[in-house]
Amino acid sequence: MPPPAIAIEGGGLCERKELFFKRPLPFFTLLPIIDPMINIMPELTPVFTAYEALVAEADAVFARVGEICKPGCSDCCHAMFDLSLVEAMYLNARFIEKYDFGPERSRILENAGSVDRKLTRMKRDYFRELRDAKGSEDAMEHIMEEAAKARIRCPLLDSNDQCVLYDYRPITCRLYGIPTAIGGKGHVCGQSNFAAGASYPTVHLDKIQERLDRLSVEIRDRVQSRFKELHEVFVPVSMALLTNYDDAYLGIGPAPKES
């Protein structure tokens, strides 16, 4: 069971000041990305480098909390969540880099398609429920509770429940399990090895999301997208894998003329 209370002490990504990193930490070296993104990668390399620095901060925070995940546990790989533009494009690029062709790529994309259809149906039902309830807070709370309980197997899991893109997994995956706070409310994984009643640092996911949002805005600006709300598009992992982030999707260049 999760601890009954989480220490609240101000500052940074984490609520304890000593876990807020004021200078960049070492980050992964960005490898060359192959088609179809190669034409836009020169402009976006600084954005992805900044994203990897944020990833390194998140990993360091997780490491400071300690070993809390049970060996072989894939509970977080069945959670329902969406990615910001910068994370979706980064994951897509790393997927193409590792699986440019072959049966494994086909298997992953087939799973992604199946998962995405299921998510689309679920979100459609949530939308209808909220619409019928005229956007009431009770309906929204119920939807959030149902979404939190939903079990959707990540298409990046192999037959042994191992992530095939583990080194490039999103930040949500990296921080799952440790105490987090969203909108002032604390969350913790019930599968984690926390001691009841003990105090642990809590990660402000809102602050991380703000930085992801800024990086997504920078992508929009760097590619000079004609879609002013491009940075507001959030997609699940399945759609991030299926999407072709080409000029048409990103809104690069003039709009095509209607025939």
C-alpha positions in Angstrom: 0.0 0.0 0.0 1.2 3.6 -0.6 2.3 5.7 2.3 -0.5 7.8 3.8 1.4 11.1 3.3 4.0 12.5 1.1 6.5 15.2 2.2 5.7 18.6 0.6 8.8 20.8 0.4 9.0 23.4 -2.3 11.1 23.7 -5.4 11.8 22.4 -8.9 10.7 19.2 -10.6 10.8 17.6 -7.1 9.2 19.0 -4.0 12.5 18.7 -2.2 14.9 21.5 -3.2 17.9 19.2 -3.2 16.4 17.2 -6.1 16.0 20.2 -8.4 18.9 20.3 -10.8 19.9 23.8 -11.6 22.4 22.9 -14.3 22.1 20.4 -17.2 22.9 16.8 -16.5 24.7 14.5 -19.0 22.3 13.3 -21.7 22.3 10.7 -24.4 24.1 11.5 -27.6 21.4 12.1 -30.3 21.9 9.6 -33.1 21.3 10.3 -36.7 17.6 9.9 -37.6 16.7 8.3 -40.9 13.9 9.1 -43.3 11.2 10.4 -43.4 12.3 12.9 -40.7 15.8 13.5 -42.0 14.9 16.7 -43.9 13.7 18.5 -40.7 16.0 17.0 -38.1 18.7 19.7 -38.5 16.3 22.3 -37.2 14.9 20.0 -34.4 18.2 18.5 -33.1 18.5 21.3 -30.4 14.9 20.6 -29.3 15.5 16.9 -28.9 18.8 17.5 -27.2 16.9 19.7 -24.7 14.3 16.9 -24.3 17.1 14.4 -23.6 18.4 16.7 -20.9 15.0 16.7 -19.3 14.9 12.9 -19.6 18.2 12.7 -17.7 16.8 14.9 -14.9 13.8 12.6 -14.6 16.1 9.5 -14.5 18.2 11.1 -11.8 15.2 11.9 -9.7 13.9 8.4 -10.0 17.4 7.0 -9.0 17.5 9.3 -5.9 14.2 7.8 -4.7 15.7 4.3 -4.8 14.9 0.9 -6.1 11.1 0.7 -5.8 10.0 -1.4 -8.8 9.5 -5.2 -8.5 11.7 -7.2 -10.9 9.8 -8.1 -14.0 6.8 -5.8 -13.2 5.2 -4.2 -16.3 2.2 -2.6 -14.5 3.1 0.8 -15.9 3.2 -0.6 -19.4 -0.6 -1.0 -19.3 -1.5 2.5 -18.2 -3.5 4.9 -20.4 -1.7 8.2 -21.1 -0.9 10.6 -24.0 2.3 12.1 -25.2 3.1 15.7 -26.0 4.3 16.6 -29.6 8.0 16.5 -28.7 7.8 13.1 -27.0 5.7 11.6 -29.7 8.0 12.8 -32.5 11.1 11.7 -30.5 9.7 8.2 -29.9 8.6 7.9 -33.5 12.1 8.8 -34.7 13.8 6.3 -32.4 11.4 3.6 -33.5 12.1 4.3 -37.2 15.8 4.3 -36.4 15.7 0.9 -34.8 13.0 -0.7 -36.9 13.1 0.7 -40.4 11.8 -2.5 -41.9 11.3 -6.2 -41.2 8.8 -8.5 -39.3 9.4 -7.0 -35.9 8.5 -3.5 -37.2 5.3 -5.0 -38.8 4.4 -6.8 -35.5 4.8 -3.6 -33.5 2.8 -1.5 -35.9 0.1 -4.2 -36.1 -0.2 -4.1 -32.3 -0.2 -0.3 -32.3 -3.1 -0.3 -34.8 -5.1 -2.7 -32.6 -4.4 -0.6 -29.4 -5.2 2.6 -31.1 -8.6 1.4 -32.3 -9.4 0.3 -28.8 -8.3 3.7 -27.4 -10.3 5.5 -30.0 -13.5 3.7 -28.9 -12.8 4.3 -25.2 -12.2 8.0 -25.8 -15.3 8.3 -27.9 -17.3 6.8 -25.0 -15.7 9.1 -22.5 -16.5 12.1 -24.8 -20.2 11.0 -25.1 -20.5 10.6 -21.3 -19.1 14.0 -20.7 -21.3 15.6 -23.4 -24.4 13.9 -22.0 -23.5 15.2 -18.5 -23.0 18.7 -20.0 -19.4 18.7 -18.8 -20.2 18.3 -15.1 -17.3 17.9 -12.7 -18.8 14.6 -11.4 -18.7 13.2 -14.9 -15.2 14.3 -15.5 -14.0 12.8 -12.2 -15.7 9.5 -13.1 -14.1 9.5 -16.5 -10.6 10.2 -15.0 -11.2 7.3 -12.5 -12.2 4.9 -15.3 -9.3 6.0 -17.5 -6.9 5.4 -14.5 -8.2 1.9 -14.1 -8.1 1.0 -17.8 -5.5 -1.6 -18.8 -4.1 -1.1 -22.3 -1.1 -3.1 -23.2 1.7 -1.0 -24.7 2.5 -2.0 -28.3 6.2 -1.7 -27.5 6.1 -4.7 -25.2 7.5 -7.9 -26.6 6.3 -11.4 -25.8 8.3 -11.4 -22.6 6.7 -8.1 -21.4 10.0 -6.2 -22.1 10.0 -2.8 -23.7 11.7 -2.9 -27.1 12.5 0.9 -26.9 13.3 1.0 -23.2 16.2 3.4 -23.6 13.9 5.9 -25.3 10.7 5.4 -23.3 8.7 8.5 -22.5 9.1 10.4 -19.2 5.8 9.1 -17.9 7.2 5.6 -18.1 10.4 6.6 -16.4 8.7 8.2 -13.4 5.9 5.7 -13.0 6.0 4.2 -9.5 7.5 7.0 -7.5 5.3 9.6 -5.7 4.1 12.2 -8.2 1.8 15.2 -8.0 -0.6 16.5 -10.6 -2.7 19.6 -9.9 -1.7 19.4 -6.3 -2.9 15.8 -5.8 -0.4 13.1 -4.9 -0.2 9.7 -6.7 1.9 6.6 -6.2 2.0 3.1 -7.6 0.4 0.5 -5.4 2.9 -2.0 -6.7 5.9 -0.1 -5.5 8.0 -1.2 -2.5 7.4 1.9 -0.3 7.4 1.7 3.5 4.1 2.6 5.0 4.3 6.0 6.8 7.7 6.9 5.4 8.4 10.2 3.6 9.5 10.3 0.0 10.3 13.1 -2.5 7.4 13.9 -4.8 7.8 14.8 -8.5 5.8 17.7 -9.9 4.5 16.3 -13.2 2.9 19.7 -13.9 6.3 21.3 -14.0 7.7 18.6 -16.3 4.6 19.0 -18.6 5.2 22.7 -18.8 8.7 22.1 -20.1 7.5 19.5 -22.6 4.9 22.0 -23.8 7.6 24.7 -24.3 9.6 22.2 -26.4 6.6 21.3 -28.4 6.0 25.0 -29.1 9.6 25.3 -30.2 9.1 22.5 -32.7 6.1 24.4 -34.1 8.2 27.5 -34.4 11.3 25.9 -35.8 9.5 24.1 -38.7 7.4 27.3 -39.2 4.2 25.3 -39.1 1.1 26.9 -40.5 -0.8 25.0 -37.8 -0.8 27.4 -34.8 -2.1 24.8 -32.4 0.3 22.0 -33.5 1.9 21.9 -30.1 -1.5 21.2 -28.4 -1.9 17.8 -30.2 -1.5 14.9 -27.7 -1.4 11.3 -28.8 -1.0 7.9 -27.2 2.1 5.8 -27.8 0.2 3.7 -30.4 -0.6 6.8 -32.6 3.0 8.2 -32.1 4.3 5.0 -33.7 1.8 5.0 -36.5 2.0 8.7 -37.5 4.1 9.9 -40.4 5.5 13.2 -39.1 6.1 14.6 -42.6 5.6 18.1 -44.0 1.8 17.6 -44.4 1.3 16.6 -40.8 3.5 19.3 -39.4 2.0 22.0 -41.7 5.3 22.9 -43.3 5.0 25.1 -46.4 1.8 26.5 -48.1 -1.4 24.6 -47.7 -2.2 22.4 -50.7 -4.6 23.9 -53.2 -8.1 22.4 -53.4 -8.7 20.6 -56.7 
